[in-house]
Amino acid sequence: MSKWQFTWIVLLAGSLLLSACTARETTTASAPVQEADNQENGQVLTVVNPETAKTESSSEETAKKYQIQTRLTDFKLFSDTIGIAWGITRGELRLYTTKDKGRTWTNISPAATVQFPSAIRYGKEMYFLDQSHGWIMRKAQGSTEGILLYTKDGGLHWSISSLPSNADPSSIYFATPDRGWILSKGFSSSGSQSKTLYNSYDGGMTWSSDTKEASSTGADADGTLPGLPQYGYFEDMAYTTEQKGFTLVQQLTKPDLYTTSDGGEHWSANSSFFSKLDLENCSQYTAEEINVFPGNGQSAYIPVRCIKGDPSNSSKYSGYFTADGGKTFQFVDFALQWQSGENAALVPFFLNGQEGWSLQGNLIYHTDNQGKIWTALPESPKLTATLQDYPEVVKLQFITPEYGWILVQNSGEKTSRLLSTKDGGRSWQML
């Protein structure tokens, strides 16, 4: 072998290793290609190679397609045609996007050399501002440095930046393609947890913290930002503009909401959110997510779960809604039954401040008056049959009043299925 040939082979191998969008399944056979780890599988996805998928003029006949069988653990819808879904297989993130309601998918996975030891949760380790701009955190594990992957072209190419040293990031959020935040957990003890907020002004390439010594910035001596308490455990954050945002902090028995109007430098408790007088007498009240509705950033919904400590450990959801950017919240006691079992923690999904859906047993319930009245939709035989084999509901999301997805799984068998509806939840089909 000549020196030139050897050099060419080395360069080729290096380019394949560093490829941001991997093509690990390259066969074009029509039959499904089984994952090597057959203990992690899901439904068959028809995948289009990124090279042909990004060419709008590529016809269905000329596009190079192949099929894979993979286990999905989460998803996000952007429109009634566009969405992403992902899972972890043997430490590799398998991330796919669709532009045709799940008929075909494009593999936009980062390089296989970036390993992920645990599942990626949307809003926690992953956030997409839109179908083009996305960020994925790989937290530090042992001697492994924490890194951030980010894309500006819908996952066709990924770039890498370092996460702040010694940070344990718990949530990521971007208000614009450039302006974003990471909230990191610090030392935790019974009922308390230090919290640090990192800022990015360049799309995630670099990060800085407003939390410094109290003598220099006015931050609390424990390192917590002014107004954001050390007590309680961080749950979620969301921003409606580059300056205005929310943070949820869970105390031992109840949630608290904090707001900022200066991009996270200072926080204040929101007194209009949550009161035990609004709900029944429960042993614990939890709130884990903030849902900002599309539009002018003034409307949001925070579900609160009321848990009874009886032997059945039953629970029931209610909701707090705001239409003025969080100045005031309206409490709505959802007219739903108490639930127990594996799907008791499934949050009712709201598309806007009025219309929502909830799964009760194997029936989908619908409301168009903010949860005051719920109507059971006709039973979907496909959904009922699927829930028998995949009884755990991971996520329910609607993107229009008619179109939505539901992801179900059997964690014991490490299997999953993704279904869609085109009629508001009355009938469901496998994607």
C-alpha positions in Angstrom: 0.0 0.0 0.0 1.4 3.4 -1.0 1.8 6.3 1.5 -0.9 8.2 -0.4 -3.4 5.4 -0.2 -2.7 5.0 3.6 -3.2 8.7 4.2 -6.5 8.7 2.2 -7.8 5.8 4.2 -7.0 7.5 7.5 -8.7 10.7 6.4 -11.7 8.8 5.3 -12.0 7.0 8.6 -11.7 10.2 10.5 -14.4 11.9 8.5 -16.7 9.0 9.2 -16.0 9.1 12.9 -16.7 12.8 13.2 -19.7 12.8 11.1 -22.4 14.7 13.0 -25.3 12.9 11.4 -24.6 9.2 11.6 -26.0 6.6 9.2 -25.6 3.5 11.2 -28.4 1.7 9.4 -27.4 1.8 5.8 -29.2 -1.1 4.2 -31.9 -0.4 1.6 -33.7 -3.7 2.0 -37.5 -3.4 2.3 -37.7 -5.7 5.3 -37.1 -4.2 8.8 -33.6 -4.2 10.1 -33.5 -5.6 13.7 -31.4 -3.7 16.2 -28.5 -5.9 17.5 -30.0 -5.4 21.1 -33.4 -7.0 20.5 -34.4 -6.1 24.1 -34.8 -2.5 23.0 -37.2 -2.2 20.1 -40.3 -0.4 18.9 -42.3 -0.1 15.7 -40.7 0.0 12.3 -39.7 3.4 11.0 -39.1 4.1 7.3 -35.9 6.2 7.2 -34.8 8.5 4.3 -31.1 9.3 4.0 -30.3 12.9 5.0 -28.8 13.6 1.6 -32.0 12.9 -0.2 -34.3 14.2 2.6 -32.9 17.7 2.5 -33.6 17.9 -1.3 -37.1 19.1 -1.6 -37.3 17.9 -5.2 -36.4 14.3 -4.4 -39.3 12.1 -5.4 -40.4 9.1 -3.3 -39.0 6.8 -5.9 -35.6 8.4 -6.0 -35.2 8.9 -2.3 -33.0 6.2 -0.7 -35.1 4.5 2.0 -34.5 1.8 4.5 -36.3 0.5 7.6 -35.2 0.2 11.2 -36.8 -1.0 14.4 -36.0 1.1 17.4 -37.3 1.9 20.8 -38.5 5.5 21.3 -38.5 7.1 24.7 -39.8 10.7 23.9 -41.0 13.0 21.1 -41.9 16.6 20.2 -44.4 17.8 17.7 -43.8 21.2 15.9 -46.8 21.1 13.4 -49.3 18.7 12.1 -46.7 17.3 9.7 -43.3 17.9 11.5 -42.0 16.2 14.6 -39.0 14.5 16.2 -38.7 11.3 18.2 -35.8 9.7 20.0 -34.4 7.0 22.2 -31.2 5.5 23.6 -29.8 2.2 22.3 -26.5 0.9 23.7 -25.5 4.3 24.8 -26.2 6.0 21.4 -28.8 8.7 20.9 -31.1 7.7 18.1 -32.9 10.9 16.9 -35.3 11.0 14.0 -37.4 13.8 12.4 -40.4 13.5 10.1 -42.0 16.1 7.8 -44.9 13.9 6.6 -46.7 12.9 9.8 -44.5 9.9 10.4 -44.7 8.3 7.0 -40.9 8.7 6.6 -38.2 9.7 8.9 -34.7 11.3 8.7 -31.9 10.1 11.0 -30.5 13.3 12.6 -28.6 11.5 15.4 -25.4 13.0 16.6 -22.2 11.1 16.2 -22.1 7.7 17.8 -18.9 8.7 19.6 -20.9 10.8 21.9 -22.4 8.4 24.4 -25.5 8.9 26.5 -25.8 6.7 29.6 -29.5 7.5 30.3 -32.7 8.6 28.6 -32.9 12.1 27.2 -36.0 14.1 28.5 -37.4 17.0 26.6 -37.0 20.3 28.5 -34.4 18.7 30.8 -31.6 17.5 28.6 -33.0 18.5 25.3 -34.7 21.6 23.9 -35.8 22.6 20.3 -36.8 26.2 19.7 -38.2 25.2 16.4 -37.5 22.5 13.8 -34.1 24.0 13.0 -32.6 25.1 16.3 -32.0 22.4 18.9 -29.7 21.7 21.9 -28.9 18.4 23.7 -26.9 18.2 27.0 -24.7 15.2 27.8 -24.1 15.6 31.6 -20.7 14.8 33.1 -20.3 11.2 34.2 -17.3 10.4 36.3 -14.3 11.6 34.4 -16.4 12.4 31.3 -16.8 16.1 30.6 -20.3 17.5 30.2 -20.9 18.7 26.7 -23.7 20.5 24.7 -24.6 19.5 21.2 -26.4 22.2 19.1 -27.7 22.4 15.6 -28.9 25.3 13.4 -30.1 23.2 10.5 -32.5 20.7 12.0 -29.9 18.1 12.9 -28.1 17.7 9.6 -25.0 19.1 11.3 -24.2 19.2 15.0 -21.6 21.3 16.8 -20.1 20.7 20.3 -19.4 23.1 23.2 -18.4 22.5 26.8 -20.9 22.7 29.7 -19.7 24.8 32.7 -17.3 22.9 34.8 -18.7 21.2 37.9 -22.2 21.9 36.7 -25.1 19.4 37.1 -27.5 20.9 34.6 -31.2 20.0 35.2 -33.0 22.1 32.6 -32.3 23.9 29.3 -34.4 26.6 27.6 -33.9 29.0 24.7 -36.1 32.1 24.0 -34.3 32.9 20.7 -31.7 31.1 18.6 -29.0 33.0 20.6 -30.4 33.6 24.1 -30.7 30.6 26.4 -30.4 29.4 30.0 -29.2 26.3 31.8 -30.2 25.8 35.5 -27.8 23.6 37.4 -28.3 21.8 40.7 -25.7 22.0 43.4 -25.3 20.6 46.9 -28.6 19.1 48.2 -29.6 18.2 51.7 -33.0 17.5 53.3 -35.4 20.0 51.8 -32.8 22.3 50.2 -30.7 22.5 47.1 -28.4 25.2 45.8 -29.2 26.4 42.3 -27.0 28.1 39.6 -28.3 29.7 36.4 -26.0 29.9 33.4 -26.6 32.2 30.4 -25.7 32.0 26.8 -25.9 34.9 24.3 -24.4 33.0 21.3 -26.6 30.0 20.8 -24.9 27.8 23.4 -21.3 28.1 22.3 -20.3 29.8 25.6 -21.9 30.0 29.0 -21.6 32.4 32.0 -23.2 32.6 35.4 -24.7 35.5 37.2 -24.2 33.7 40.4 -21.0 34.9 42.0 -19.9 35.8 45.5 -22.4 37.8 47.5 -20.0 40.6 48.0 -19.6 41.3 44.3 -23.2 40.9 42.9 -25.6 40.6 45.7 -26.2 36.9 45.3 -27.0 35.0 48.4 -24.0 33.7 50.3 -25.0 30.1 49.5 -24.5 30.9 45.8 -28.2 31.1 44.9 -29.4 33.9 42.8 -31.3 36.8 44.6 -34.9 35.7 45.3 -34.4 32.1 44.2 -34.4 30.1 47.5 -32.0 27.4 48.5 -34.8 25.4 50.1 -36.9 23.2 47.8 -35.9 21.3 44.7 -35.8 22.6 41.2 -38.4 21.2 38.8 -38.8 23.3 35.6 -38.2 26.7 34.0 -39.6 28.5 31.0 -39.2 32.0 29.4 -41.7 34.0 27.5 -39.2 36.6 26.4 -35.5 37.2 26.8 -36.2 38.9 30.1 -39.3 37.3 31.5 -39.4 33.8 32.8 -40.7 31.3 35.4 -39.0 28.7 37.7 -40.8 26.0 39.6 -39.4 24.9 43.0 -40.9 21.9 44.8 -40.9 22.0 48.6 -41.5 18.8 50.5 -45.3 19.0 50.3 -46.1 21.9 47.9 -44.8 23.8 44.8 -43.7 27.4 44.6 -43.4 29.6 41.5 -40.8 32.3 41.0 -40.7 34.9 38.2 -37.9 37.1 36.7 -38.2 40.2 34.6 -34.4 40.8 34.0 -33.4 37.6 32.3 -32.8 35.6 35.5 -30.6 37.9 37.5 -33.3 38.4 40.2 -36.3 36.3 41.1 -39.5 36.9 43.2 -42.1 34.5 44.6 -45.4 34.6 42.7 -48.1 34.9 45.3 -51.0 34.2 42.9 -49.9 30.7 42.1 -51.0 27.8 44.3 -53.0 27.7 47.5 -53.9 24.6 49.5 -57.3 26.1 49.9 -58.0 25.6 46.2 -57.6 21.8 46.4 -58.7 18.9 48.5 -56.8 17.9 51.6 -53.9 15.8 50.3 -50.7 14.5 51.7 -48.6 16.1 48.9 -49.0 18.6 46.1 -46.6 18.5 43.2 -46.0 20.7 40.1 -43.3 19.5 37.6 -43.8 21.5 34.4 -44.6 24.9 33.0 -46.4 25.0 29.6 -46.2 28.3 27.8 -48.8 28.4 24.9 -47.7 29.7 21.5 -48.5 33.3 20.7 -47.6 36.4 22.6 -46.1 34.7 25.6 -48.8 35.8 27.9 -50.6 32.5 28.3 -49.4 29.5 30.3 -50.6 26.5 32.2 -49.1 24.7 35.2 -50.7 21.4 36.2 -50.7 20.5 39.9 -51.1 16.9 41.1 -52.8 16.3 44.4 -51.7 13.0 46.0 -53.5 11.2 48.8 -51.4 9.0 51.0 -53.9 6.2 51.4 -53.0 2.6 50.4 -54.1 3.2 46.8 -51.9 6.3 46.5 -54.5 7.9 44.3 -54.0 11.3 42.7 -55.9 13.9 40.7 -54.8 16.9 38.5 -55.9 20.5 38.6 -54.5 23.4 36.7 -53.4 27.0 37.1 -53.8 29.2 34.0 -52.5 32.7 33.3 -53.4 35.0 30.5 -51.3 38.0 31.6 -47.8 36.7 31.7 -48.0 35.3 35.2 -49.3 38.4 37.0 -52.4 36.4 38.0 -53.3 32.7 37.9 -56.7 31.2 37.7 -57.3 27.9 39.4 -59.4 25.3 37.7 -60.4 22.1 39.5 -60.4 19.5 36.7 -63.6 17.5 36.6 -61.7 14.2 36.3 -61.7 11.0 38.4 -59.1 10.2 40.9 -56.6 7.8 39.5 -54.0 5.2 40.7 -51.6 2.9 38.9 -48.9 3.5 36.4 -50.5 6.3 34.4 -51.7 8.3 37.4 -48.9 10.9 36.9 -49.8 11.5 33.2 -50.4 15.2 32.9 -53.5 16.4 31.1 -52.4 18.2 27.9 -53.7 21.6 26.9 -53.3 23.0 23.4 -54.2 26.5 24.6 -56.0 28.1 27.5 -59.3 26.3 26.8 -58.8 23.0 24.9 -57.2 19.9 26.4 -57.1 16.1 26.5 -56.6 13.5 29.3 -56.3 9.8 29.3 -58.4 8.0 31.9 -58.0 4.3 31.8 -58.2 3.5 28.0 -60.4 6.4 27.1 -59.4 9.9 25.9 -61.3 12.7 27.5 -61.6 16.2 25.9 -62.4 19.6 27.2 -63.0 23.0 25.5 -63.7 25.1 28.6 -60.4 24.9 30.5 -61.1 21.6 32.2 -64.4 22.5 33.9 -66.2 19.9 31.8 -64.6 16.8 30.2 -66.3 14.6 27.6 -65.3 11.0 27.0 -64.5 10.3 23.4 -65.5 7.1 21.7 -63.3 4.2 22.5 -60.5 3.6 20.0 -60.1 -0.2 19.4 -56.5 0.4 18.3 -55.5 2.4 21.3 -57.2 -0.1 23.7 -55.5 -3.0 22.1 -52.1 -1.3 22.2 -52.4 -0.3 25.8 -52.9 -4.0 26.7 -49.4 -4.7 25.5 -47.9 -1.3 26.3 -49.7 -0.1 29.4 -47.4 2.8 30.3 -48.2 6.2 28.6 -45.0 8.2 28.3 -46.4 11.3 26.6 -49.6 12.8 25.1 -49.4 15.9 22.8 -51.7 17.6 20.4 -50.5 20.2 17.9 -53.9 21.1 16.4 -57.4 20.3 17.6 -57.4 17.3 15.3 -53.8 16.0 15.2 -51.7 14.5 18.0 -49.3 11.8 19.1 -49.2 9.4 22.0 -46.2 7.3 23.0 -46.7 4.1 25.0 -44.2 1.6 26.4 -43.7 -1.6 28.3 -40.7 -0.8 30.4 -40.3 -4.4 31.6 -39.8 -5.6 28.0 -38.1 -2.3 26.9 -40.5 -1.8 24.0 -42.5 1.2 22.8 -45.1 2.2 20.2 -45.9 5.7 18.8 -49.5 6.3 17.6 -51.2 9.3 16.0 -54.7 10.7 15.7 -56.2 12.8 12.9 -59.6 13.3 14.5 -59.0 14.9 17.9 -58.4 11.6 19.7 -61.4 9.6 18.5 -59.3 7.1 16.6 -55.6 6.2 16.7 -53.2 4.6 14.2 -49.7 3.3 14.5 -47.0 5.5 13.0 
